[in-house]
C-alpha cells in the first residue's frame, strides 16, 4: 500500500512556529514530530511506501525522514519548484503511482485506520474518497429567517452540525489523468471538477480522534493532551500502544 503525504505548505497560520521549522516537523509531546507519528501510523497499518511532496523548508524534511528505513517504509520525494496547492503536486506522479493510494496532509493527528480507508475506497469504485468528520458549531446569536423584509422564523443560538473533510483521502490514479503536470490545483477544485463530471466522490465517515494542527491553539492543545492521546495515536503492528 502506498501513501502520498502533502508536506510542502508554509504553515502560515502557525507562524511564528513555522518560521524555522516546516509544520510537519513541529514537535508534539516530548519526543515526536507530527510527521513521525504519521509515518509510524502508516507503517503499523501495513503501508510499505510513501511519497512526500515537499517545498517550504523541504531539505529539513528530507534530512529528518531520509529513505524511511527506520519506519520500515520506502520513502521518495517530489519537490515543488513553485507552490502547486494541495493536489497539484500529484499530477507529476500519476505515471508512477499505484492504481489506488492514500493522500493526506502532513499535519493531521488522527487514529483513523488508513488501510481500512484505502480498502473502502477501492471497493467503492469512486475516483476519490474523502474521510469526513462531523463538527458542531454553536452560533452565539439569535438567528433570523427573513423573507421579503419580514421575520418568518427565529432560532435562539442554534447549534449547526456539518460534515468536514479531514484532509485524508483515498484516490484512484485515473482521477489524475486529465490534468497536466505543473498545474496548481486545490482539492476544492478537484471536488468541484468531479461533481461537474458527475463522478461524485465517496465518503468515509469517521467518529474517532482527529485534530488538524492548523492554528496555534490547535497545536497547543495537541501538546497539552498528547500523553492522553499517545496510546491511540502510536501503536505497533500488533495494535499495541508504543
C-alpha angles and dihedrals in degrees: 000000000000134000133191114210117201104217104151102096124115095230091228094171091056097055133163087032092059097048091094103015129050110240095248089060095052108126120249118194119341102317115004133093118211091245091049090057091049093050091048089052095049091050092049089051091056101260113150104186139035136186116207116206105207139178119135108067087345096160089063091055092048091049091050099044101031113171093336094245095134089064094041089249134125105230125193131174140226112197120204116217088196134014110284098178121233105315102020094087089063094064092074090053101050095104093051102041124097119250092263127025144151123256121194144163115256095231102059123120112195142131091225115143101241093191092055091048090053092047093049090047091052092049092048094060089218122141091227133021119194121205105224136191131192119242131186123214119196111214109216095206138062107265118221127204106213129190125173091349092305129110109240099168142016134200120184111223096325126198113234120207121203141162118245134190114253094207091250121110144176110220139186119218091232089067090068096047099094095054128083122229114261096033114132106230135162131213088244089059092046093053092048090048092051091048090051089052090047090241092130116199119239124231134229107203113211129189101177130092119314132163127171107210093216105124134041091248091054091049092048091049091051090054094047092050101037099103089055091044097046096087092056098038101046118047133150124237091274090057095253122136115259 
